[in-house]
């Protein structure tokens, strides 16, 4: 599956409310230890 920055941001924004940390870890290159964290720490969600 190909991930551009925009597609990754869109997928993450769409999935985040219902996603588990494991699901997000599969989608994003972020360690599980960084969840949960506020949306305000994601520039892709708050440009």
LINGIRA-V149074 format. One record per backbone hydrogen bond with DSSP energy under -0.5 kcal/mol. CO is the residue of the C=O (numbers start at 1). NH is the residue of the N-H. If there is no record, write none. Layout:
((CO | NH) (CO | NH))
//
This chain:
((2 | 4) (4 | 8) (5 | 9) (6 | 10) (7 | 11) (8 | 12) (9 | 13) (10 | 14) (11 | 15) (12 | 16) (15 | 18) (15 | 19) (16 | 19) (20 | 24) (21 | 25) (22 | 26) (23 | 27) (24 | 28) (28 | 30) (31 | 34) (32 | 35) (38 | 41) (39 | 42) (41 | 43) (42 | 45) (42 | 46))
//
